[in-house]
Structures are given as structure tokens and as C-alpha cells.
Amino acid sequence: MATLRFLEGEEFDLSGFLWKEHRIDGWYVLGENRMIPVKDEQAADEYLKEHSQPSASEDSHQ
């Protein structure tokens, strides 16, 4: 599992297929060892539509 940890305690799981996640400071697309901050949920959905593998489910981490 690939995990990104910040000094203040925030932690992000970056493993697996891409998915969207809402945190207190905004929306992110996570997975495939990447953390992509996005403007809002619609931007996350658009990113996933353009970059996800056809068999990947954005809800796999919810």
C-alpha cells in the first residue's frame, strides 16, 4: 500500500485504481501512486472519466 503522510497527521492512501475523495480541505483524485487536488466533485468526475481504466470503479474506496 502506498501512503502519503503529512507532518500534521493527514494521511492519504495512494494505492489501487483512481478514485475521488472529499477531505476537509477539498476534493482529491487519489490512486495509482498519485494525489491530485481538484476544484470540486465535478472536476474529480471529469478527471476520472478521462484518466481511469475502463474496468476501474471510482467507488472502490468508499
PATORRO-533689 format. One record per residue (C-alpha): residue number from 1; residue in three letters; x, y, z negated. Coordinates in steps of 0.1 Angstrom, whole numbers, plus 5000, padded with zeros to 4 digits. Each point is the difference from the previous one (the first is absolute). Layout:
residues N
   i  aa    X    Y    Z
 NUM Ala    X    Y    Z
...
END
This chain:
residues 62
   i  aa    X    Y    Z
   1 Met 5000 5000 5000
   2 Ala 5013 5034 5009
   3 Thr 4993 5026 4974
   4 Leu 5008 5037 4999
   5 Arg 5002 5014 4964
   6 Phe 5004 5037 4992
   7 Leu 5016 5013 4968
   8 Glu 4967 5013 4986
   9 Gly 4985 4965 5001
  10 Glu 4981 5000 5033
  11 Glu 5003 4967 5018
  12 Phe 4991 4990 5036
  13 Asp 4999 4964 5014
  14 Leu 5013 5003 5035
  15 Ser 4998 4963 5010
  16 Gly 4976 4984 5024
  17 Phe 4980 5014 5028
  18 Leu 4991 5037 5001
  19 Trp 4971 5012 4979
  20 Lys 4986 5033 4986
  21 Glu 5000 5010 4964
  22 His 4988 5030 4981
  23 Arg 5020 5013 4971
  24 Ile 4995 5030 4978
  25 Asp 5022 5021 5022
  26 Gly 4985 4989 5033
  27 Trp 4997 4973 5027
  28 Tyr 5028 4977 5012
  29 Val 5005 4973 5025
  30 Leu 5021 4973 4984
  31 Gly 5015 4967 5012
  32 Glu 5027 4987 5023
  33 Asn 5025 5016 4976
  34 Arg 4986 5034 5007
  35 Met 4983 5028 4981
  36 Ile 4982 5025 5022
  37 Pro 4982 5030 4984
  38 Val 4970 5010 5020
  39 Lys 4976 5030 4999
  40 Asp 4969 4981 4991
  41 Glu 4982 4966 5004
  42 Gln 4991 5008 5036
  43 Ala 5037 5005 5008
  44 Ala 5008 4967 4982
  45 Asp 4974 4982 5021
  46 Glu 5013 5016 5032
  47 Tyr 5036 4990 4991
  48 Leu 4989 4964 4993
  49 Lys 4981 4998 5032
  50 Glu 5030 5011 5020
  51 His 5027 4980 4981
  52 Ser 4985 4969 4985
  53 Gln 5004 4965 5014
  54 Pro 4966 4988 5014
  55 Ser 4997 4973 4974
  56 Ala 5008 5022 4970
  57 Ser 4972 5011 4977
  58 Glu 5003 5034 4983
  59 Asp 4981 4987 4971
  60 Ser 5024 4973 4991
  61 His 5013 5019 4969
  62 Gln 4968 5013 4986
END
